[in-house]
Structure formats: structure tokens, C-alpha cells
Amino acid sequence: MAISYILPLRVVQAVLSIIVLGLTAYIVDAFTSPYYSLSPDSVNFMLFTSLWTLLAVAYLVIAPNHFPVAAHKFAIAAVEAVTMIFWFSAWVAVAALWGDVRCGSSGGVCGAGTAAIVFGAFIWLTFVFTTVMAGLHIQRSPRGDTTADPEMRVQQPEVA
């Protein structure tokens, strides 16, 4: 039995997404104080992307194991690719914004933004990997086979 790499990778994706969710929520809260009226759109988009990722990871873990009909290989590849594009767009947009921000003495918000950028880039890299794996499965599987990649399924421990 091969050791599956996918569950630990999904856990990393979910945990990093929760971290980015907290960081971006902190930034949004800081920008929507009595002194500012709106938070930056790029930070709002990163907040959305972290929420989207939690839903996507739930689908990518649950569907292949419990709802194989919903785990069509093209649907999985689409969710992977959309999430990868969202993360790339989010961390690049926030990085572009952060290049223009003058932090000065407000280290808390600036540090949170920098951390969100770095974690966003790491999450993007994990989705690049899983998107490539989903694409390779599509390429290697027969045209009529619509099932998810067996590697994408969570391996259940064998009972002796």
C-alpha cells in the first residue's frame, strides 16, 4: 500500500487558509475603523479566497471518498485550478498594495499583511502541485473514466 501524500497536503492547505483568514480579518477590521471607511479590495479578495479554500478543501476531501458521483475528474481539476488562480491573484494583489503602503509605526497591520502575503504564496504553491497532479490524472486516465484520481482519495487504515 502506497502512502498517500494528499491528506497531509490538504491539512496544510486548510490550516494555512485559516491562518490567512485570521490575518486578513485583522487587516479588514483595522481598515474599517472610525478613521477609514473601507478596507482595500485586494485584502477583501484574499479574505474571500481563504473562505473559498476551506469550502474547496472540504469538497476535495469529502467528495472522492463519500460522493464519488460528485468527484468527477474534471470537476476536481476545475476546483483545483480555480483555487490556484484565486490564490495567485490574491497574494500578488496584496503584495502590490503592500509595496505602496507606508508602514511607519503601524507594525501590527503591516506585519499581518506581510505574513498573509507569504502564507498566500505558500498556499498557492500547494495548489499548483495538486492542480498539476489532477491534470496528470486527466491526461493518463482513459477518456471514458470520469472517476477521481485514486491518489486523491483518503486512504482508510486497514483493520486487522
C-alpha positions as CSV (number, residue, x, y, z in Angstrom):
1,M,0.0,0.0,0.0
2,A,1.4,3.4,-1.0
3,I,1.5,6.1,1.5
4,S,-0.9,8.9,0.4
5,Y,0.6,12.4,0.4
6,I,-2.7,14.1,-0.3
7,L,-4.3,14.2,3.2
8,P,-1.3,15.9,4.9
9,L,-1.3,18.4,2.0
10,R,-5.0,19.1,2.4
11,V,-4.4,19.7,6.1
12,V,-1.6,22.1,5.3
13,Q,-3.9,23.9,2.8
14,A,-6.7,24.2,5.3
15,V,-4.5,25.3,8.3
16,L,-2.7,27.9,6.2
17,S,-6.0,29.1,4.9
18,I,-7.3,29.5,8.4
19,I,-4.2,31.5,9.3
20,V,-4.6,33.8,6.3
21,L,-8.3,34.1,7.2
22,G,-7.4,35.4,10.6
23,L,-4.7,37.8,9.3
24,T,-6.9,39.3,6.6
25,A,-9.8,39.6,9.0
26,Y,-7.5,41.6,11.3
27,I,-6.4,43.8,8.5
28,V,-10.0,44.4,7.3
29,D,-11.0,45.2,10.9
30,A,-8.1,47.7,11.2
31,F,-9.1,49.4,8.0
32,T,-12.8,49.7,8.9
33,S,-12.2,51.8,12.0
34,P,-13.7,55.2,12.5
35,Y,-10.7,56.7,10.6
36,Y,-11.1,54.6,7.5
37,S,-14.3,53.8,5.6
38,L,-13.4,50.8,3.5
39,S,-10.7,48.1,3.5
40,P,-8.7,47.5,0.3
41,D,-10.3,45.4,-2.3
42,S,-7.2,43.1,-2.6
43,V,-7.4,42.3,1.1
44,N,-11.1,41.6,0.9
45,F,-10.4,39.3,-2.0
46,M,-7.7,37.4,0.0
47,L,-10.3,37.1,2.8
48,F,-12.8,35.6,0.3
49,T,-10.1,33.3,-1.1
50,S,-9.3,31.9,2.3
51,L,-13.0,31.2,2.8
52,W,-13.3,29.7,-0.7
53,T,-10.3,27.5,0.1
54,L,-12.0,26.0,3.2
55,L,-15.0,25.0,1.1
56,A,-12.9,23.7,-1.8
57,V,-10.7,21.6,0.6
58,A,-13.9,20.2,2.2
59,Y,-15.1,19.2,-1.3
60,L,-11.8,17.8,-2.4
61,V,-11.5,15.6,0.7
62,I,-15.1,14.5,1.1
63,A,-16.4,14.0,-2.4
64,P,-13.9,11.4,-3.6
65,N,-14.5,9.3,-0.5
66,H,-18.2,9.6,0.2
67,F,-19.8,11.0,-3.0
68,P,-17.9,9.5,-6.0
69,V,-20.5,10.8,-8.4
70,A,-19.7,14.4,-7.4
71,A,-16.0,13.7,-7.7
72,H,-15.8,13.9,-11.5
73,K,-12.1,14.2,-12.6
74,F,-12.9,17.4,-14.5
75,A,-14.7,18.9,-11.5
76,I,-11.8,18.2,-9.2
77,A,-9.4,19.7,-11.7
78,A,-11.6,22.8,-12.1
79,V,-11.8,23.4,-8.3
80,E,-8.1,22.9,-8.0
81,A,-7.3,25.3,-10.9
82,V,-9.8,28.0,-9.8
83,T,-8.4,27.9,-6.3
84,M,-4.9,28.1,-7.6
85,I,-5.7,31.1,-9.7
86,F,-7.6,32.8,-6.8
87,W,-4.5,32.4,-4.5
88,F,-2.1,33.7,-7.1
89,S,-4.3,36.7,-7.8
90,A,-4.8,37.3,-4.1
91,W,-1.3,37.3,-2.9
92,V,0.0,39.2,-5.9
93,A,-2.7,41.9,-5.4
94,V,-2.0,42.3,-1.7
95,A,1.8,42.3,-2.4
96,A,1.3,45.1,-4.9
97,L,-0.8,47.0,-2.4
98,W,1.7,46.4,0.4
99,G,4.5,47.8,-1.8
100,D,2.7,51.2,-1.8
101,V,1.8,51.2,1.9
102,R,4.0,53.3,4.2
103,C,4.0,51.2,7.4
104,G,5.9,53.6,9.7
105,S,4.9,52.8,13.3
106,S,1.9,50.7,12.5
107,G,3.8,47.4,12.6
108,G,0.8,45.2,13.5
109,V,-1.3,45.7,10.4
110,C,1.8,45.8,8.2
111,G,3.2,42.6,9.7
112,A,-0.1,40.9,9.3
113,G,-0.2,41.9,5.7
114,T,3.3,40.7,5.0
115,A,2.5,37.4,6.8
116,A,-0.7,37.0,4.7
117,I,1.3,37.5,1.5
118,V,3.8,34.9,2.5
119,F,1.3,32.3,3.6
120,G,-0.8,33.0,0.5
121,A,2.2,32.3,-1.7
122,F,2.8,29.0,0.1
123,I,-0.9,28.0,-0.3
124,W,-0.7,28.9,-4.0
125,L,2.3,26.6,-4.4
126,T,0.4,23.7,-2.8
127,F,-2.5,24.3,-5.2
128,V,-0.1,24.4,-8.1
129,F,1.1,21.0,-7.1
130,T,-2.3,19.5,-6.6
131,T,-3.6,21.1,-9.9
132,V,-0.7,19.5,-11.8
133,M,-1.5,16.2,-10.2
134,A,-5.2,16.5,-11.2
135,G,-4.1,17.4,-14.7
136,L,-1.8,14.5,-15.0
137,H,-4.6,12.2,-13.8
138,I,-6.8,13.5,-16.6
139,Q,-4.1,13.0,-19.2
140,R,-3.3,9.5,-18.0
141,S,-6.8,8.2,-17.5
142,P,-8.9,6.8,-20.3
143,R,-11.4,9.2,-21.9
144,G,-14.5,7.4,-20.5
145,D,-13.1,7.1,-17.0
146,T,-14.5,10.1,-15.0
147,T,-13.5,8.9,-11.6
148,A,-11.2,10.9,-9.3
149,D,-7.6,10.0,-9.0
150,P,-7.1,7.2,-6.5
151,E,-4.3,9.2,-5.0
152,M,-6.7,12.0,-4.2
153,R,-8.8,9.7,-2.0
154,V,-8.0,9.5,1.7
155,Q,-6.7,6.0,2.4
156,Q,-8.6,4.3,5.2
157,P,-6.5,2.3,7.7
158,E,-6.8,-1.4,7.3
159,V,-8.4,-3.3,10.1
160,A,-6.5,-6.4,11.1
